[in-house]
């Protein structure tokens, strides 16, 4: 009597899997917001902290470089440290997404939706 409804069972399984994936992706986004990476410039004279989502959360500047005549150098070091932190955040985010994809059985190299 229900022979023709076999496809609906498959659809329900797909919907359940999609809902589970959505939950895991949301959880991953929360995790990425808690992971902190540190970018550096000038051999550590300037450090920028960022979440794995790329949000810069802090900046540490060695006071020895705070000389008015070196203003442009300090600005360049700050930008370089922020850029380094953002690159590390992106790499960490990709690493975490890859790990999640692997755990979910998604083939390597297939991008998750972010």
Number of C-alpha atoms within 10 A of each C-alpha: 4 5 6 7 9 9 10 10 10 11 11 11 12 12 12 12 13 12 12 13 16 13 12 15 18 12 11 16 17 12 15 19 15 13 14 19 22 22 23 22 21 16 8 14 17 24 24 25 23 25 24 27 21 22 15 20 12 12 16 14 16 12 9 7 16 12 10 9 9 10 12 10 15 21 12 14 22 23 16 19 25 26 18 21 27 24 17 21 26 17 13 20 23 16 12 17 20 19 14 17 20 14 9 13 9 14 10 10 9 10 12 13 7 8
